[in-house]
């Protein structure tokens, strides 16, 4: 084990969100205020702070993946995802996504602006649904559907229609 991992795991544990006491009565907000909040969310208004701001961790304090073993990265990712869960946040990783990439993504969330919610769940979802531009590259869950659609489109074209295409 890398000698820094126990300290890092402890820092991640301390970064968990403190228990939020249930307010006996929630502050009443007007319909207009509620609609304004919804409009901000729908219009993708950029949040004010990064995830690191809320949890207190900084990406610079995490060693590069190249200095860690797979087992060390797995420990950090598991602890980090649990810590994120306490903040009602998470990351949606594709199946079979390598642990070194998972590690890089979780550390990068510290630099991502986000909204912290008290009810519900916010997910860092890096997949746009357009496989060729996806940051997950060959692990993109949409890649199979994208490739199937391309193949079906080409099969649907008659040979004369294919001859008329510009490529």
Order of alpha helices (4+ residues) and beta strands (2+ residues): alpha-alpha-beta-alpha-alpha-beta-alpha-beta-beta-alpha-alpha
